[in-house]
């Protein structure tokens, strides 16, 4: 591959996505392609560059030494292309290129989350801007920011990574809930004994570790572990588990008397949401507009 064409860039993007996903099969949904098509594209790229890029087959997916070097070069090339598109748009006073945003699941019902408003502000000024909005866990968001796969992320981050910048946005209130079919549902929320709660089957979110909010975490029976808020709600509604949910998200089931909080006087807690970006990555105009819109909403809430 001596001359770079649009087709070459497409093959490189496919190669990068396959590597990021950890294999051809894992990349099918991300690329919206079937396995044979992806395999053909990778073979085409290998033919054009004249080197074996990866081992693939029954033993799994693994980059060769040359493939690893090409992957790193591909990252730099695609970043440069993206920066060029964004820079050209800025010269024309338009938002161009791509804006990639990562958020945690089920924030849409939170009145403090103004992500949709910020996206509207971006689109009102956009030219040919392409927006990618991905739902991920906080750890996945941080990893994607570090690896330049996301421009910005929003979520409850418990640890601080040295290469990232965290800007506080708002807090989310969470209560411990049980479902209508649970034996303890009939009890008054404030009358439930703590010792009784500690004997119940608890569903934990793998990335939040809310259990440590309890006084005696060692006695909590973690009977299920999930990584999405909807999964917590499903298990709570089954009547067999108790679990933490944001009050804004659980409100729909509370209103229908399908859920109720347990001991909100002592078991409520808050998750602090932050905006995270990479320290050494110059923000594009689209990122600046998006962040400024979020800051404006935050300022309006504080002054109102």
Backbone as CSV, one residue per row, in Angstrom:
resi,resn,N_x,N_y,N_z,CA_x,CA_y,CA_z,C_x,C_y,C_z
1,UNK,0.863,-1.182,0.000,0.000,0.000,0.000,0.906,1.242,0.000
2,UNK,1.056,1.858,-1.180,1.894,3.041,-1.306,1.035,4.297,-1.282
3,UNK,0.021,4.315,-2.125,-0.909,5.440,-2.131,-2.091,5.133,-1.222
4,UNK,-2.445,6.093,-0.355,-3.561,5.910,0.583,-4.862,6.325,-0.076
5,UNK,-5.822,5.419,-0.117,-7.125,5.689,-0.705,-8.208,5.593,0.369
6,UNK,-9.417,6.015,0.006,-10.543,5.884,0.935,-10.786,4.419,1.292
7,UNK,-10.552,3.528,0.318,-10.736,2.108,0.577,-9.722,1.609,1.606
8,UNK,-8.478,2.111,1.493,-7.459,1.728,2.469,-7.842,2.194,3.878
9,UNK,-8.354,3.432,3.978,-8.783,3.945,5.282,-9.906,3.091,5.851
10,UNK,-10.808,2.656,4.984,-11.916,1.799,5.442,-11.373,0.481,5.975
11,UNK,-10.430,-0.117,5.272,-9.847,-1.372,5.732,-9.124,-1.184,7.059
12,UNK,-8.427,-0.078,7.211,-7.723,0.197,8.462,-8.700,0.378,9.616
13,UNK,-9.818,1.047,9.354,-10.837,1.225,10.405,-11.408,-0.131,10.823
14,UNK,-11.631,-1.005,9.844,-12.134,-2.346,10.154,-11.110,-3.112,10.990
15,UNK,-9.853,-3.022,10.586,-8.776,-3.681,11.325,-8.701,-3.169,12.758
16,UNK,-8.821,-1.871,12.949,-8.771,-1.299,14.287,-9.956,-1.761,15.135
17,UNK,-11.147,-1.792,14.546,-12.331,-2.226,15.288,-12.217,-3.688,15.696
18,UNK,-11.726,-4.525,14.783,-11.536,-5.940,15.097,-10.556,-6.100,16.261
19,UNK,-9.479,-5.333,16.222,-8.483,-5.408,17.298,-9.055,-4.905,18.610
20,UNK,-9.794,-3.791,18.561,-10.401,-3.244,19.778,-11.390,-4.227,20.391
21,UNK,-12.126,-4.943,19.542,-13.132,-5.893,20.027,-12.512,-7.214,20.471
22,UNK,-11.291,-7.477,20.043,-10.626,-8.694,20.460,-10.843,-9.882,19.546
23,UNK,-11.298,-9.625,18.311,-11.475,-10.725,17.380,-12.519,-10.441,16.328
24,UNK,-12.550,-11.278,15.304,-13.471,-11.068,14.192,-14.921,-11.283,14.616
25,UNK,-15.179,-12.366,15.339,-16.556,-12.651,15.755,-17.099,-11.565,16.672
26,UNK,-16.253,-11.094,17.597,-16.675,-10.058,18.542,-16.955,-8.739,17.853
27,UNK,-16.385,-8.545,16.648,-16.546,-7.271,15.940,-17.756,-7.257,15.004
28,UNK,-18.460,-8.388,14.888,-19.583,-8.457,13.942,-20.641,-7.393,14.213
29,UNK,-21.071,-7.267,15.462,-22.121,-6.298,15.782,-21.596,-4.873,15.674
30,UNK,-20.342,-4.639,16.095,-19.776,-3.291,16.035,-19.647,-2.805,14.599
31,UNK,-19.307,-3.721,13.681,-19.129,-3.346,12.277,-20.382,-3.553,11.441
32,UNK,-21.371,-4.256,12.023,-22.584,-4.604,11.282,-22.231,-5.388,10.006
33,UNK,-21.314,-6.335,10.170,-20.882,-7.194,9.070,-20.866,-8.637,9.551
34,UNK,-21.017,-9.560,8.602,-20.904,-10.958,9.000,-19.434,-11.378,9.035
35,UNK,-19.186,-12.526,9.600,-17.823,-12.980,9.853,-17.015,-13.132,8.569
36,UNK,-17.632,-13.692,7.540,-16.898,-13.929,6.293,-16.492,-12.621,5.624
37,UNK,-17.362,-11.606,5.708,-17.038,-10.301,5.114,-15.874,-9.646,5.850
38,UNK,-15.906,-9.711,7.191,-14.810,-9.139,7.983,-13.508,-9.851,7.653
39,UNK,-13.554,-11.177,7.570,-12.365,-11.961,7.263,-11.795,-11.575,5.900
40,UNK,-12.670,-11.352,4.939,-12.235,-10.943,3.597,-11.549,-9.592,3.639
41,UNK,-12.109,-8.661,4.409,-11.515,-7.327,4.509,-10.136,-7.377,5.169
42,UNK,-9.993,-8.182,6.216,-8.697,-8.306,6.877,-7.678,-8.921,5.916
43,UNK,-8.106,-9.923,5.149,-7.219,-10.547,4.159,-6.833,-9.529,3.085
44,UNK,-7.777,-8.695,2.657,-7.482,-7.656,1.670,-6.434,-6.679,2.206
45,UNK,-6.583,-6.300,3.482,-5.623,-5.374,4.076,-4.238,-6.005,4.151
46,UNK,-4.183,-7.272,4.546,-2.898,-7.967,4.608,-2.247,-8.027,3.232
47,UNK,-3.056,-8.235,2.216,-2.526,-8.291,0.855,-1.990,-6.935,0.419
48,UNK,-2.688,-5.870,0.804,-2.282,-4.532,0.381,-1.021,-4.057,1.101
49,UNK,-0.866,-4.431,2.379,0.334,-3.999,3.112,1.465,-5.016,2.989
50,UNK,1.152,-6.234,2.576,2.181,-7.239,2.350,2.711,-7.897,3.604
51,UNK,1.927,-7.888,4.688,2.372,-8.534,5.931,1.200,-9.254,6.583
52,UNK,1.530,-10.247,7.391,0.525,-10.954,8.184,0.225,-10.119,9.417
53,UNK,-1.028,-9.731,9.596,-1.400,-8.812,10.677,-1.835,-9.523,11.944
54,UNK,-2.474,-10.680,11.806,-3.008,-11.332,12.998,-3.159,-12.826,12.772
55,UNK,-3.135,-13.536,13.881,-3.442,-14.963,13.877,-4.902,-15.098,14.258
56,UNK,-5.646,-15.829,13.491,-7.072,-15.972,13.747,-7.502,-17.397,13.409
57,UNK,-8.361,-17.908,14.242,-8.793,-19.286,14.041,-9.236,-19.901,15.347
58,UNK,-9.066,-21.200,15.478,-9.534,-21.904,16.671,-8.788,-21.477,17.924
59,UNK,-7.555,-21.047,17.767,-6.769,-20.621,18.924,-7.123,-19.210,19.386
60,UNK,-7.982,-18.544,18.632,-8.381,-17.198,19.002,-7.680,-16.148,18.167
61,UNK,-7.854,-14.900,18.577,-7.319,-13.757,17.820,-6.088,-13.215,18.529
62,UNK,-5.017,-12.970,17.734,-3.800,-12.391,18.300,-3.062,-11.626,17.214
63,UNK,-2.678,-10.395,17.524,-1.906,-9.605,16.576,-0.489,-10.145,16.469
64,UNK,0.051,-10.113,15.260,1.470,-10.385,15.089,2.259,-9.154,15.537
65,UNK,3.564,-9.276,15.602,4.394,-8.123,15.970,4.178,-6.998,14.963
66,UNK,4.137,-7.361,13.674,3.915,-6.361,12.632,2.507,-5.786,12.721
67,UNK,1.544,-6.656,13.057,0.164,-6.190,13.200,0.011,-5.205,14.337
68,UNK,0.729,-5.453,15.440,0.685,-4.539,16.574,1.260,-3.177,16.195
69,UNK,2.340,-3.182,15.433,2.938,-1.920,14.984,1.994,-1.179,14.051
70,UNK,1.342,-1.921,13.142,0.396,-1.267,12.227,-0.799,-0.717,12.986
71,UNK,-1.246,-1.441,14.026,-2.371,-0.952,14.833,-2.036,0.392,15.461
72,UNK,-0.844,0.522,16.025,-0.437,1.783,16.642,-0.358,2.894,15.604
73,UNK,0.178,2.565,14.423,0.251,3.561,13.356,-1.144,3.939,12.864
74,UNK,-2.046,2.947,12.840,-3.420,3.204,12.410,-4.124,4.156,13.363
75,UNK,-3.917,3.947,14.667,-4.509,4.857,15.661,-4.081,6.292,15.399
76,UNK,-2.779,6.503,15.173,-2.268,7.851,14.931,-2.837,8.422,13.634
77,UNK,-2.910,7.592,12.601,-3.433,8.052,11.315,-4.895,8.461,11.419
78,UNK,-5.716,7.607,12.028,-7.145,7.903,12.125,-7.402,9.112,13.024
79,UNK,-6.588,9.253,14.081,-6.695,10.459,14.921,-6.372,11.707,14.103
80,UNK,-5.346,11.615,13.254,-4.955,12.756,12.425,-6.042,13.110,11.419
81,UNK,-6.649,12.083,10.829,-7.741,12.319,9.881,-8.907,13.003,10.583
82,UNK,-9.217,12.515,11.795,-10.323,13.098,12.556,-10.021,14.540,12.944
83,UNK,-8.785,14.790,13.367,-8.403,16.154,13.733,-8.439,17.078,12.525
84,UNK,-8.054,16.552,11.359,-8.107,17.352,10.135,-9.549,17.736,9.794
85,UNK,-10.446,16.767,9.882,-11.858,17.044,9.590,-12.425,18.071,10.558
86,UNK,-12.083,17.904,11.838,-12.569,18.846,12.844,-11.970,20.232,12.633
87,UNK,-10.680,20.275,12.286,-10.025,21.558,12.057,-10.576,22.271,10.850
88,UNK,-10.863,21.520,9.793,-11.451,22.115,8.597,-12.828,22.687,8.903
89,UNK,-13.591,21.946,9.707,-14.909,22.445,10.095,-14.806,23.722,10.909
90,UNK,-13.797,23.778,11.791,-13.610,24.974,12.616,-13.281,26.180,11.761
91,UNK,-12.485,25.997,10.695,-12.166,27.097,9.792,-13.418,27.641,9.113
92,UNK,-14.371,26.744,8.876,-15.643,27.145,8.246,-16.694,27.492,9.302
93,UNK,-16.240,27.519,10.578,-17.141,27.809,11.699,-18.280,26.793,11.768
94,UNK,-17.948,25.553,11.463,-18.908,24.459,11.541,-18.310,23.326,12.375
95,UNK,-19.175,22.521,12.939,-18.733,21.341,13.673,-18.677,20.163,12.713
96,UNK,-17.477,19.647,12.505,-17.294,18.534,11.587,-16.581,17.393,12.291
97,UNK,-16.422,16.308,11.554,-15.745,15.157,12.129,-16.681,14.302,12.943
98,UNK,-16.213,13.876,14.103,-16.979,12.951,14.934,-16.932,13.380,16.391
99,UNK,-18.037,13.211,17.072,-18.110,13.434,18.516,-18.545,12.124,19.152
100,UNK,-17.672,11.528,19.953,-17.977,10.247,20.594,-18.167,10.469,22.090
101,UNK,-19.312,10.017,22.601,-19.696,10.253,23.992,-20.015,8.913,24.643
102,UNK,-19.536,8.719,25.845,-19.858,7.514,26.606,-20.631,7.873,27.862
103,UNK,-21.751,7.207,28.104,-22.551,7.442,29.307,-22.948,6.105,29.920
104,UNK,-23.274,6.119,31.201,-23.763,4.900,31.846,-25.245,4.726,31.522
105,UNK,-25.756,3.542,31.764,-27.118,3.228,31.364,-28.169,3.885,32.258
106,UNK,-29.334,4.087,31.676,-30.540,4.550,32.376,-30.356,5.872,33.131
107,UNK,-29.825,6.864,32.434,-29.747,8.216,32.993,-30.823,9.124,32.402
108,UNK,-31.571,8.630,31.437,-32.504,9.469,30.704,-33.629,10.005,31.587
109,UNK,-33.969,9.279,32.665,-35.047,9.734,33.541,-34.559,10.683,34.630
110,UNK,-33.260,10.956,34.657,-32.699,11.842,35.677,-32.820,13.289,35.221
111,UNK,-33.555,14.103,35.981,-33.748,15.502,35.619,-32.452,16.305,35.685
112,UNK,-31.451,15.786,36.383,-30.165,16.471,36.469,-29.277,16.203,35.261
113,UNK,-29.606,15.165,34.511,-28.797,14.812,33.346,-29.309,15.565,32.131
114,UNK,-28.504,16.478,31.621,-28.921,17.305,30.483,-28.121,16.949,29.237
115,UNK,-27.855,15.661,29.070,-27.075,15.205,27.923,-27.814,15.492,26.622
116,UNK,-29.123,15.247,26.603,-29.900,15.496,25.388,-29.866,16.979,25.014
117,UNK,-29.926,17.854,26.012,-29.867,19.295,25.757,-28.520,19.683,25.167
118,UNK,-27.445,19.106,25.708,-26.108,19.411,25.207,-25.920,18.905,23.779
119,UNK,-26.473,17.735,23.473,-26.395,17.204,22.114,-27.167,18.104,21.155
120,UNK,-28.324,18.613,21.604,-29.086,19.527,20.759,-28.278,20.791,20.452
121,UNK,-27.562,21.298,21.455,-26.736,22.488,21.252,-25.649,22.225,20.217
122,UNK,-25.086,21.015,20.247,-24.054,20.654,19.277,-24.645,20.564,17.872
123,UNK,-25.774,19.864,17.746,-26.369,19.666,16.422,-26.861,20.974,15.800
124,UNK,-27.240,21.925,16.625,-27.694,23.210,16.088,-26.569,23.961,15.393
125,UNK,-25.325,23.605,15.723,-24.187,24.277,15.110,-23.396,23.360,14.184
126,UNK,-23.894,22.173,13.944,-23.106,21.183,13.223,-23.221,21.338,11.719
127,UNK,-22.134,20.904,11.046,-22.147,20.801,9.601,-22.395,19.354,9.246
128,UNK,-21.294,18.587,9.131,-21.442,17.153,8.847,-20.957,16.324,10.028
129,UNK,-21.182,16.832,11.236,-20.739,16.137,12.445,-21.478,14.807,12.609
130,UNK,-20.694,13.776,12.919,-21.270,12.455,13.200,-21.143,12.192,14.699
131,UNK,-22.254,11.858,15.334,-22.263,11.627,16.780,-22.370,10.133,17.073
132,UNK,-21.504,9.665,17.961,-21.578,8.294,18.465,-21.835,8.366,19.958
133,UNK,-22.951,7.797,20.392,-23.312,7.773,21.807,-23.323,6.323,22.260
134,UNK,-22.440,5.983,23.190,-22.289,4.601,23.628,-22.639,4.450,25.105
135,UNK,-23.330,3.363,25.432,-23.676,3.045,26.818,-22.641,2.066,27.350
136,UNK,-21.926,2.467,28.394,-20.859,1.646,28.934,-20.830,1.755,30.458
137,UNK,-20.096,0.860,31.089,-19.854,0.979,32.523,-18.818,2.077,32.751
138,UNK,-18.713,2.615,33.973,-17.711,3.654,34.239,-16.290,3.235,33.875
139,UNK,-15.923,2.005,34.188,-14.570,1.528,33.873,-14.364,1.483,32.363
140,UNK,-15.369,1.006,31.647,-15.267,0.950,30.184,-15.152,2.339,29.582
141,UNK,-15.859,3.305,30.160,-15.773,4.683,29.679,-14.358,5.218,29.868
142,UNK,-13.798,5.008,31.047,-12.441,5.494,31.317,-11.425,4.843,30.374
143,UNK,-11.570,3.549,30.145,-10.648,2.851,29.247,-10.759,3.404,27.825
144,UNK,-11.991,3.654,27.379,-12.196,4.166,26.023,-11.661,5.587,25.875
145,UNK,-11.772,6.401,26.920,-11.192,7.747,26.894,-9.671,7.654,26.799
146,UNK,-9.074,6.777,27.598,-7.627,6.589,27.583,-7.136,6.147,26.205
147,UNK,-7.912,5.276,25.575,-7.517,4.720,24.281,-7.987,5.571,23.111
148,UNK,-8.525,6.756,23.391,-8.975,7.717,22.372,-10.147,7.203,21.539
149,UNK,-10.886,6.241,22.058,-12.083,5.762,21.363,-13.303,6.600,21.708
150,UNK,-13.220,7.387,22.781,-14.259,8.326,23.167,-13.621,9.690,23.404
151,UNK,-14.376,10.749,23.065,-13.908,12.096,23.374,-14.226,12.470,24.818
152,UNK,-15.467,12.187,25.233,-15.910,12.547,26.580,-16.725,11.409,27.163
153,UNK,-16.788,11.368,28.500,-17.598,10.376,29.180,-18.300,10.987,30.378
154,UNK,-19.450,10.438,30.724,-20.221,10.927,31.870,-20.662,9.725,32.690
155,UNK,-20.351,9.753,33.988,-20.740,8.636,34.837,-20.245,8.823,36.259
156,UNK,-20.529,7.846,37.115,-20.048,7.881,38.505,-18.709,7.153,38.613
157,UNK,-17.644,7.884,38.688,-16.303,7.290,38.695,-15.761,7.295,40.117
158,UNK,-15.478,6.113,40.645,-15.020,6.004,42.031,-13.527,6.258,42.174
159,UNK,-12.751,5.911,41.176,-11.305,6.113,41.237,-10.882,7.169,40.230
160,UNK,-9.733,7.769,40.452,-9.226,8.814,39.569,-8.005,8.295,38.827
161,UNK,-8.072,8.261,37.496,-6.937,7.856,36.685,-6.064,9.071,36.399
162,UNK,-4.755,8.962,36.538,-3.884,10.127,36.418,-3.914,10.807,35.046
163,UNK,-4.211,10.069,33.989,-4.210,10.653,32.657,-5.507,11.318,32.259
164,UNK,-6.496,11.317,33.173,-7.820,11.847,32.844,-8.172,13.048,33.718
165,UNK,-9.052,13.888,33.202,-9.564,15.035,33.943,-11.024,14.777,34.302
166,UNK,-11.378,15.003,35.562,-12.737,14.769,36.043,-13.350,16.094,36.484
167,UNK,-14.511,16.411,35.925,-15.211,17.651,36.279,-16.575,17.294,36.890
168,UNK,-16.824,17.636,38.146,-18.100,17.288,38.788,-19.294,17.892,38.039
169,UNK,-20.362,17.093,37.916,-21.574,17.561,37.253,-22.764,17.607,38.210
170,UNK,-23.154,16.453,38.748,-24.317,16.372,39.632,-24.253,15.083,40.425
171,UNK,-25.155,14.915,41.353,-25.222,13.682,42.130,-26.551,12.971,41.881
172,UNK,-26.518,11.665,42.009,-27.691,10.823,41.791,-28.026,10.114,43.095
173,UNK,-29.285,10.183,43.531,-29.714,9.527,44.765,-30.151,8.099,44.473
174,UNK,-29.733,7.177,45.329,-30.110,5.773,45.191,-30.722,5.269,46.491
175,UNK,-31.765,4.429,46.354,-32.373,3.757,47.492,-32.276,2.249,47.290
176,UNK,-32.415,1.526,48.379,-32.494,0.075,48.316,-33.966,-0.305,48.113
177,UNK,-34.257,-1.129,47.101,-35.644,-1.450,46.751,-35.917,-2.952,46.837
178,UNK,-37.197,-3.259,47.098,-37.680,-4.627,46.953,-38.927,-4.592,46.085
179,UNK,-39.249,-5.719,45.449,-40.407,-5.794,44.571,-41.676,-6.213,45.297
180,UNK,-42.796,-6.043,44.634,-44.110,-6.329,45.219,-44.239,-7.777,45.672
181,UNK,-43.586,-8.695,44.964,-43.704,-10.116,45.295,-42.740,-10.543,46.402
182,UNK,-41.942,-9.613,46.889,-40.987,-9.960,47.945,-41.703,-10.027,49.289
183,UNK,-41.380,-11.017,50.147,-42.054,-11.160,51.453,-41.979,-9.920,52.327
184,UNK,-40.935,-9.108,52.156,-40.768,-7.954,53.032,-41.497,-6.716,52.513
185,UNK,-42.112,-6.821,51.334,-42.763,-5.668,50.694,-43.882,-5.095,51.562
186,UNK,-44.614,-5.959,52.252,-45.760,-5.507,53.042,-45.355,-4.710,54.271
187,UNK,-44.115,-4.808,54.696,-43.657,-4.071,55.879,-43.524,-2.590,55.560
188,UNK,-43.747,-1.758,56.550,-43.531,-0.321,56.386,-42.039,-0.082,56.164
189,UNK,-41.667,0.797,55.212,-40.255,1.001,54.880,-39.380,1.315,56.074
190,UNK,-39.922,2.058,57.053,-39.116,2.482,58.197,-39.117,1.464,59.337
191,UNK,-39.975,0.436,59.214,-40.086,-0.543,60.298,-39.236,-1.784,60.074
192,UNK,-38.596,-1.874,58.916,-37.800,-3.062,58.608,-36.526,-3.053,59.447
193,UNK,-36.260,-4.160,60.106,-35.071,-4.273,60.942,-33.828,-4.482,60.072
194,UNK,-32.735,-3.811,60.420,-31.505,-3.937,59.663,-31.004,-5.373,59.631
195,UNK,-31.130,-6.072,60.760,-30.677,-7.460,60.803,-31.432,-8.325,59.802
196,UNK,-32.714,-8.030,59.615,-33.513,-8.780,58.646,-33.066,-8.485,57.213
197,UNK,-32.708,-7.237,56.951,-32.259,-6.862,55.612,-30.979,-7.586,55.230
198,UNK,-30.128,-7.781,56.207,-28.833,-8.398,55.919,-28.952,-9.880,55.560
199,UNK,-30.103,-10.449,55.808,-30.292,-11.852,55.476,-30.949,-12.039,54.108
200,UNK,-31.284,-10.933,53.426,-31.960,-11.026,52.131,-30.965,-11.207,50.991
201,UNK,-31.431,-11.811,49.904,-30.601,-11.957,48.712,-30.453,-10.593,48.040
202,UNK,-29.209,-10.183,47.837,-28.906,-8.850,47.340,-28.316,-8.944,45.937
203,UNK,-28.749,-8.046,45.032,-28.172,-7.980,43.694,-27.225,-6.785,43.640
204,UNK,-25.997,-7.056,43.285,-24.971,-6.008,43.262,-24.582,-5.675,41.833
205,UNK,-24.314,-4.409,41.604,-23.725,-4.005,40.331,-22.217,-4.170,40.457
206,UNK,-21.633,-4.895,39.544,-20.229,-5.233,39.643,-19.294,-4.050,39.719
207,UNK,-19.710,-2.914,39.137,-18.793,-1.778,39.117,-19.078,-0.745,40.192
208,UNK,-20.116,-0.937,41.000,-20.465,0.090,41.981,-20.127,-0.290,43.423
209,UNK,-20.296,-1.573,43.759,-19.990,-2.023,45.119,-20.765,-1.241,46.180
210,UNK,-22.095,-1.093,45.961,-22.881,-0.343,46.941,-22.900,-1.021,48.305
211,UNK,-22.613,-2.305,48.343,-22.716,-3.048,49.600,-21.867,-2.434,50.703
212,UNK,-20.774,-1.770,50.338,-19.928,-1.212,51.387,-20.580,-0.022,52.067
213,UNK,-21.736,0.450,51.544,-22.469,1.528,52.195,-23.188,1.006,53.450
214,UNK,-23.362,-0.311,53.542,-24.063,-0.879,54.679,-23.138,-0.934,55.886
215,UNK,-23.721,-0.965,57.047,-22.935,-0.941,58.279,-22.079,-2.194,58.424
216,UNK,-22.639,-3.362,58.134,-21.916,-4.614,58.289,-21.939,-5.358,56.958
217,UNK,-21.083,-4.915,56.034,-21.107,-5.446,54.674,-20.789,-6.937,54.619
218,UNK,-20.058,-7.431,55.598,-19.658,-8.833,55.568,-20.844,-9.776,55.698
219,UNK,-21.985,-9.275,56.191,-23.148,-10.135,56.390,-24.162,-10.019,55.259
220,UNK,-23.837,-9.240,54.251,-24.755,-9.104,53.126,-24.627,-10.321,52.207
221,UNK,-25.754,-10.864,51.796,-25.763,-12.023,50.918,-25.847,-11.564,49.468
222,UNK,-24.706,-11.395,48.824,-24.697,-11.028,47.410,-25.027,-12.282,46.611
223,UNK,-26.273,-12.338,46.138,-26.764,-13.536,45.463,-26.791,-13.379,43.945
224,UNK,-26.501,-12.171,43.460,-26.468,-11.931,42.014,-25.583,-10.723,41.749
225,UNK,-24.856,-10.760,40.642,-24.020,-9.637,40.223,-24.350,-9.296,38.785
226,UNK,-24.629,-8.028,38.527,-24.986,-7.570,37.185,-24.161,-6.328,36.868
227,UNK,-24.264,-5.877,35.607,-23.479,-4.718,35.191,-24.333,-3.643,34.518
228,UNK,-25.651,-3.799,34.577,-26.541,-2.801,33.992,-27.717,-2.553,34.941
229,UNK,-28.165,-1.312,34.984,-29.236,-0.927,35.880,-30.534,-1.683,35.578
230,UNK,-30.811,-1.906,34.313,-32.034,-2.616,33.949,-32.045,-4.028,34.525
231,UNK,-30.879,-4.650,34.574,-30.786,-5.998,35.141,-31.109,-5.990,36.633
232,UNK,-30.675,-4.936,37.341,-31.030,-4.807,38.755,-32.546,-4.726,38.896
233,UNK,-33.177,-3.888,38.065,-34.636,-3.708,38.139,-35.377,-5.010,37.876
234,UNK,-34.911,-5.789,36.900,-35.567,-7.063,36.576,-35.515,-8.005,37.775
235,UNK,-34.358,-8.099,38.410,-34.217,-9.012,39.544,-35.018,-8.531,40.755
236,UNK,-35.062,-7.221,40.975,-35.872,-6.693,42.079,-37.342,-6.968,41.817
237,UNK,-37.798,-6.767,40.589,-39.202,-7.004,40.248,-39.573,-8.483,40.340
238,UNK,-38.574,-9.363,40.301,-38.870,-10.795,40.430,-39.373,-11.140,41.823
239,UNK,-39.115,-10.246,42.792,-39.545,-10.504,44.152,-38.599,-11.383,44.950
240,UNK,-37.448,-11.690,44.378,-36.486,-12.576,45.040,-35.220,-11.868,45.495
241,UNK,-35.062,-10.606,45.107,-33.844,-9.874,45.435,-34.177,-8.464,45.904
242,UNK,-33.234,-7.871,46.647,-33.261,-6.441,46.921,-32.035,-5.848,46.252
243,UNK,-32.134,-4.585,45.845,-31.002,-3.969,45.168,-31.150,-2.465,45.091
244,UNK,-30.037,-1.793,44.885,-30.034,-0.339,44.778,-30.410,0.108,43.371
245,UNK,-31.263,1.125,43.310,-31.643,1.757,42.050,-31.707,3.271,42.256
246,UNK,-31.405,4.053,41.227,-31.601,5.503,41.337,-33.079,5.810,41.551
247,UNK,-33.369,6.779,42.391,-34.767,7.099,42.690,-35.520,7.534,41.438
248,UNK,-34.846,8.258,40.526,-35.527,8.720,39.315,-35.896,7.548,38.416
249,UNK,-35.071,6.503,38.404,-35.323,5.347,37.558,-36.380,4.433,38.163
250,UNK,-36.351,4.259,39.484,-37.308,3.377,40.159,-38.689,4.009,40.292
251,UNK,-38.801,5.321,40.099,-40.063,6.030,40.340,-41.226,5.434,39.554
252,UNK,-40.977,4.983,38.328,-42.052,4.434,37.489,-42.694,3.211,38.138
253,UNK,-41.891,2.371,38.794,-42.421,1.163,39.432,-42.967,1.471,40.829
254,UNK,-42.382,2.452,41.493,-42.902,2.863,42.797,-44.312,3.410,42.643
255,UNK,-44.527,4.227,41.603,-45.844,4.799,41.356,-46.887,3.726,41.063
256,UNK,-46.455,2.629,40.456,-47.373,1.519,40.168,-47.463,0.528,41.335
257,UNK,-46.788,0.853,42.434,-46.748,0.011,43.623,-46.175,-1.376,43.321
258,UNK,-45.204,-1.404,42.430,-44.507,-2.644,42.106,-43.159,-2.728,42.824
259,UNK,-42.721,-1.595,43.395,-41.477,-1.525,44.164,-41.672,-0.583,45.327
260,UNK,-40.816,-0.720,46.321,-40.787,0.252,47.409,-39.374,0.306,47.993
261,UNK,-38.962,1.475,48.486,-37.635,1.581,49.104,-37.638,0.983,50.498
262,UNK,-36.479,0.535,50.936,-36.321,-0.042,52.267,-35.348,0.808,53.078
263,UNK,-35.787,1.223,54.246,-34.984,2.017,55.174,-34.232,3.163,54.483
264,UNK,-34.972,4.034,53.791,-34.301,5.173,53.131,-33.634,6.116,54.115
265,UNK,-33.991,6.000,55.403,-33.374,6.878,56.407,-31.893,6.569,56.614
266,UNK,-31.500,5.306,56.444,-30.103,4.944,56.690,-29.417,4.292,55.489
267,UNK,-30.188,3.816,54.518,-29.592,3.077,53.416,-29.522,3.856,52.114
268,UNK,-29.974,5.098,52.092,-29.844,5.912,50.891,-28.399,6.373,50.741
269,UNK,-27.969,6.526,49.515,-26.659,7.135,49.284,-26.656,7.821,47.924
270,UNK,-25.585,8.530,47.644,-25.513,9.320,46.416,-24.281,8.925,45.599
271,UNK,-24.459,8.935,44.283,-23.349,8.700,43.362,-23.027,10.017,42.664
272,UNK,-21.774,10.417,42.719,-21.349,11.674,42.110,-20.996,11.441,40.639
273,UNK,-21.683,12.160,39.751,-21.436,12.051,38.316,-20.433,13.122,37.887
274,UNK,-19.516,12.719,37.024,-18.498,13.643,36.531,-18.372,13.543,35.019
275,UNK,-17.841,14.603,34.440,-17.476,14.621,33.027,-15.991,14.289,32.949
276,UNK,-15.634,13.283,32.157,-14.237,12.862,32.086,-13.707,13.038,30.668
277,UNK,-12.498,13.591,30.565,-11.813,13.760,29.288,-10.347,13.372,29.476
278,UNK,-9.661,13.213,28.380,-8.239,12.881,28.444,-7.424,14.169,28.539
279,UNK,-6.463,14.211,29.458,-5.711,15.439,29.733,-4.911,15.925,28.529
280,UNK,-4.284,14.995,27.820,-3.369,15.400,26.753,-4.029,15.437,25.380
281,UNK,-5.353,15.423,25.341,-6.051,15.457,24.056,-6.729,16.809,23.878
282,UNK,-6.308,17.540,22.855,-6.880,18.853,22.593,-8.344,18.700,22.192
283,UNK,-9.263,19.372,22.881,-10.680,19.202,22.545,-11.027,19.818,21.193
284,UNK,-11.806,19.108,20.426,-12.295,19.659,19.160,-13.370,20.695,19.450
285,UNK,-13.767,21.425,18.417,-14.812,22.425,18.594,-16.114,21.771,19.049
286,UNK,-16.402,20.588,18.515,-17.626,19.879,18.906,-17.596,19.516,20.386
287,UNK,-16.441,19.052,20.860,-16.303,18.714,22.274,-16.477,19.967,23.127
288,UNK,-15.889,21.075,22.693,-16.003,22.324,23.441,-17.457,22.770,23.561
289,UNK,-18.199,22.695,22.460,-19.605,23.116,22.482,-20.420,22.203,23.393
290,UNK,-20.159,20.895,23.313,-20.884,19.941,24.148,-20.611,20.197,25.623
291,UNK,-19.343,20.361,25.980,-18.962,20.582,27.376,-19.515,21.912,27.882
292,UNK,-19.444,22.945,27.070,-19.959,24.254,27.479,-21.461,24.209,27.732
293,UNK,-22.177,23.416,26.928,-23.624,23.284,27.127,-23.919,22.587,28.451
294,UNK,-23.141,21.562,28.791,-23.320,20.884,30.072,-23.012,21.830,31.234
295,UNK,-21.947,22.608,31.088,-21.580,23.562,32.141,-22.653,24.621,32.315
296,UNK,-23.251,25.072,31.212,-24.305,26.083,31.290,-25.507,25.552,32.056
297,UNK,-25.860,24.277,31.807,-26.980,23.675,32.529,-26.668,23.529,34.003
298,UNK,-25.421,23.162,34.305,-25.002,23.022,35.697,-25.073,24.373,36.398
299,UNK,-24.595,25.417,35.742,-24.623,26.758,36.314,-26.055,27.227,36.533
300,UNK,-26.938,26.915,35.582,-28.337,27.320,35.706,-29.009,26.649,36.873
301,UNK,-28.652,25.353,37.143,-29.248,24.636,38.254,-28.768,25.215,39.581
302,UNK,-27.484,25.612,39.618,-26.936,26.135,40.859,-27.563,27.483,41.218
303,UNK,-27.808,28.331,40.193,-28.324,29.675,40.436,-29.849,29.716,40.570
304,UNK,-30.520,28.642,40.131,-31.990,28.652,40.183,-32.492,28.262,41.574
